[in-house]
């Protein structure tokens, strides 16, 4: 099988690519992978260094918004996995244009290119944030979409386009919606790598509002296993939730990170809350569980391993944190 992975130099996409090429997913053994990535600030070829010498790997620099770039990369492939997206909520609040361009128009261009080239299978990677905020219970895939940030609204737009391309054109596309990811190679603007790298360097960490916003945490390895399963067994036109089953308030998460880094609460700065900050996310992933999916990584173990990875890989993250330009969680 030949796979085109868009956004494959990012955090989640690169994990999928590395694992495919290291024969980590049953049914994808021997697969050839082409990565198409624009290499924005969050795309990093260092994420793909472990597989760059393999014959079954090819990298193409390009933008999913460009039909020409997609056409140049796509010929002869059997499936597209679309990870490419602008993904940081804070950045979408201060500048939504790039989010709409990449996450909506870019996704539409991927679906259009798939039709143009007769690609048999497409998987679009989305997020639980398209559902909005849920005070109790958990979202099923048929829940109404109520996004509250420009980022999540743009992702919801792409999800609806996926539905439209299935219904109107018969495109064999499935959508996955995941909860909050963590693990190695995550760009240090997201809460876990930001807090860990700040604490390693003796700096304080910013905690939004009262710290009681709740998130469901999913290790990137479990997420990518679910993506591989959906790629191979998911039904056309269907959406599949991918949850980790480990809910924590941001305050509880901060306590675990402080403990892992040997720091105290004096290192925490409570800051003004994010605009439109969703209070709680929670996913029901029973639909994909029926196909055999269950998260395998225990959160506390995965968190300790992740913290250690950042301790051991300063050369990877240090250049990404610009002096005098603090990042937000």
C-alpha positions in Angstrom: 0.0 0.0 0.0 1.2 3.5 -0.8 0.1 6.2 1.7 0.2 10.0 1.2 0.4 11.6 4.7 -0.3 15.3 4.7 1.2 17.2 7.6 3.4 14.2 8.3 6.3 16.3 9.7 4.1 17.5 12.6 3.7 15.9 16.1 0.9 13.4 15.4 1.5 12.8 11.7 5.2 12.1 12.2 4.4 9.5 14.9 2.1 7.8 12.5 4.7 7.8 9.7 7.5 6.6 12.0 5.3 3.7 13.3 4.1 2.7 9.8 7.7 2.5 8.5 8.8 0.6 11.6 6.0 -2.0 10.9 4.0 -1.0 13.9 0.5 -1.4 12.5 -1.1 -4.8 11.5 -2.3 -4.5 7.9 0.1 -1.8 6.9 3.2 -3.9 6.8 5.5 -2.9 4.0 3.6 0.3 3.2 5.3 3.0 1.3 4.9 6.5 2.7 5.0 9.9 1.0 4.9 12.9 3.4 3.6 16.1 2.1 4.2 19.0 4.5 4.5 22.8 4.1 7.0 22.9 7.0 5.4 25.7 8.9 6.7 26.5 12.4 5.1 23.2 13.7 6.4 21.0 10.9 9.9 19.7 11.6 12.0 17.3 9.5 13.8 16.3 12.7 10.6 14.5 13.6 11.2 12.2 10.7 14.9 11.7 11.1 14.5 8.2 12.5 13.1 7.0 9.1 14.6 9.4 6.6 17.0 6.8 5.2 14.4 4.2 4.5 13.6 3.3 0.9 9.9 3.3 1.6 9.9 6.9 2.7 9.7 10.0 0.5 9.3 13.7 1.6 7.7 16.4 -0.6 7.5 20.0 0.5 4.1 21.3 -0.4 0.9 22.9 0.7 -2.5 21.2 0.8 -4.1 24.4 -0.3 -2.3 24.1 -3.6 -3.9 21.7 -6.2 -0.6 21.7 -8.0 1.3 20.5 -5.0 -1.2 17.8 -4.3 -1.2 16.6 -7.9 2.6 16.4 -7.9 2.7 14.2 -4.8 -0.4 12.1 -5.2 -0.1 10.0 -8.3 0.0 6.3 -7.6 -1.1 6.3 -4.0 -3.8 4.1 -2.5 -4.8 6.3 0.5 -4.5 9.8 1.9 -4.3 10.5 5.7 -4.9 14.2 6.2 -3.1 15.4 9.3 -2.3 18.8 7.9 -3.8 21.6 10.0 -3.2 24.7 11.9 -3.9 23.5 15.4 -3.2 25.9 18.2 -6.3 27.6 19.7 -4.5 30.7 21.0 -3.1 31.4 17.6 -6.5 31.1 16.0 -7.9 33.6 18.4 -5.3 36.2 17.5 -5.4 35.4 13.7 -8.0 33.2 12.2 -7.2 33.6 8.5 -4.6 30.8 8.3 -6.8 28.4 10.2 -9.7 28.9 7.7 -7.4 28.7 4.7 -5.5 25.5 5.8 -8.2 23.7 7.8 -11.2 24.3 5.5 -9.9 25.1 2.0 -6.9 22.8 2.4 -9.1 19.9 3.4 -11.5 20.6 0.5 -8.5 20.6 -1.9 -7.4 17.2 -0.4 -10.8 15.7 -1.0 -11.0 17.2 -4.5 -7.5 15.8 -5.4 -8.6 12.4 -4.1 -11.5 12.4 -6.6 -9.3 13.7 -9.4 -6.7 10.9 -8.9 -9.2 8.2 -8.1 -7.7 7.5 -4.6 -9.5 4.6 -3.1 -9.4 5.7 0.6 -9.2 8.9 2.5 -9.0 9.5 6.3 -9.4 13.0 7.7 -8.0 13.6 11.2 -10.1 16.0 13.3 -10.7 16.9 16.9 -13.2 16.7 19.8 -13.2 20.5 19.9 -15.7 20.6 17.1 -18.4 19.5 19.6 -17.9 22.5 21.9 -18.1 22.0 25.6 -20.0 19.3 27.5 -20.8 19.7 31.3 -21.7 16.0 31.9 -21.6 12.8 30.0 -19.6 12.3 26.8 -20.1 13.0 23.1 -21.1 10.4 20.6 -20.3 10.9 17.0 -23.9 12.0 16.1 -23.7 15.0 18.6 -24.4 18.4 17.0 -21.2 20.4 16.2 -21.0 23.5 18.4 -17.4 24.8 18.0 -16.4 27.8 20.1 -13.0 28.9 18.7 -11.9 29.8 15.2 -9.7 26.7 15.2 -12.5 24.3 16.1 -14.9 26.1 13.8 -12.5 25.6 10.9 -12.0 21.9 11.8 -15.8 21.5 11.9 -16.0 23.0 8.5 -13.6 20.4 7.2 -15.6 17.6 8.8 -18.8 18.8 7.1 -16.9 18.9 3.8 -15.8 15.3 4.3 -19.5 14.4 4.8 -20.5 16.3 1.7 -17.8 14.7 -0.5 -19.0 11.3 0.7 -22.7 12.0 0.1 -22.3 14.0 -3.1 -19.4 12.3 -4.8 -19.1 8.9 -3.1 -15.6 9.7 -1.8 -14.5 6.9 0.5 -13.6 9.2 3.4 -13.8 8.6 7.2 -13.2 11.2 9.9 -11.6 10.6 13.3 -12.0 13.0 16.2 -9.5 12.7 19.0 -9.2 14.1 22.5 -6.1 16.0 23.8 -2.8 14.3 22.7 0.5 14.2 24.5 3.8 12.4 23.9 7.3 13.0 22.4 7.9 15.5 19.6 5.0 17.8 20.5 5.7 21.4 19.7 6.3 23.3 22.9 3.3 25.7 22.6 0.9 23.0 23.9 0.4 22.7 27.6 2.4 19.5 28.5 5.6 20.3 26.5 5.4 24.0 27.4 5.1 23.3 31.1 7.8 20.6 31.1 10.3 22.6 29.2 9.7 25.7 31.3 10.1 23.7 34.5 13.2 22.0 33.2 14.7 25.5 32.6 13.6 26.8 36.0 10.9 29.0 34.6 7.3 29.5 35.8 4.3 28.1 34.0 1.0 29.9 33.1 -2.2 28.3 34.2 -5.4 29.7 32.7 -8.3 30.9 34.9 -9.1 28.7 37.9 -7.4 25.7 36.3 -10.7 23.7 36.5 -11.1 23.1 32.7 -11.3 19.4 32.1 -9.6 17.5 29.3 -9.5 13.8 28.2 -5.9 12.8 27.6 -4.8 10.4 24.9 -1.2 9.3 24.2 -0.2 10.0 20.6 0.6 6.3 20.1 -2.9 5.3 21.1 -4.3 8.0 18.8 -2.3 6.8 15.8 -3.2 3.1 16.4 -6.8 4.3 16.2 -6.1 6.1 13.0 -4.6 3.0 11.4 -7.5 0.9 12.5 -10.0 3.4 11.1 -8.0 3.6 7.8 -8.3 -0.1 7.4 -11.7 -0.9 8.9 -13.7 2.3 9.1 -16.8 2.7 7.0 -17.1 5.3 4.3 -18.8 8.5 5.4 -18.5 7.6 9.1 -17.0 9.5 12.0 -15.1 7.8 14.8 -14.2 9.3 18.2 -10.8 8.5 19.7 -10.7 9.1 23.4 -8.1 8.3 26.0 -10.5 7.8 28.9 -8.4 9.8 31.4 -10.1 13.0 32.4 -8.1 15.6 34.4 -8.6 19.2 35.3 -5.8 21.5 34.1 -5.0 22.0 37.8 -4.7 18.2 38.3 -2.5 17.9 35.2 -0.3 20.8 36.5 0.1 19.0 39.8 1.3 15.8 38.1 3.8 17.8 35.9 5.1 19.7 39.0 5.7 16.4 40.7 7.4 14.8 37.7 9.7 17.8 37.4 10.4 18.2 41.2 8.8 21.6 41.4 6.2 23.3 43.6 3.2 25.5 43.2 5.3 28.6 43.6 6.3 27.9 40.0 2.7 28.4 38.7 1.4 31.8 37.6 -2.4 31.9 37.4 -3.2 34.0 34.3 -6.4 35.5 32.7 -8.5 32.8 31.1 -8.5 32.2 27.3 -11.3 33.8 25.4 -14.1 31.3 24.8 -12.3 28.6 26.8 -14.3 25.4 26.6 -14.9 24.0 30.1 -14.9 20.3 29.5 -14.3 17.7 26.7 -15.2 14.0 27.0 -15.6 11.5 24.2 -17.5 8.2 23.9 -15.3 6.0 21.8 -17.5 2.9 21.9 -18.1 3.0 18.1 -14.4 2.4 17.4 -14.1 0.1 20.3 -16.5 -2.2 18.4 -13.7 -2.5 15.8 -11.1 -3.3 18.4 -9.8 0.0 19.6 -8.9 0.6 23.3 -6.2 3.0 24.6 -3.3 1.0 25.9 -1.1 3.6 27.5 -1.7 4.4 31.2 -1.6 8.1 31.5 0.7 8.4 34.5 3.2 6.1 32.9 3.0 7.9 29.6 3.4 11.2 31.2 6.6 10.2 33.1 8.0 8.8 29.8 7.1 12.0 28.0 8.7 14.2 30.7 11.9 12.1 30.4 11.9 12.4 26.6 12.0 16.2 26.9 14.8 16.0 29.5 16.8 13.8 27.1 16.1 15.8 23.9 16.8 19.4 24.7 18.5 19.7 21.3 15.1 19.1 19.7 13.0 21.6 21.6 15.4 24.3 22.6 15.6 26.0 19.1 11.8 26.0 19.0 11.5 28.3 22.1 12.5 31.8 21.0 14.1 33.9 23.7 12.0 36.8 24.7 8.9 35.4 23.0 7.0 33.3 25.6 4.5 30.8 24.4 1.1 30.2 25.9 -0.5 26.9 26.9 
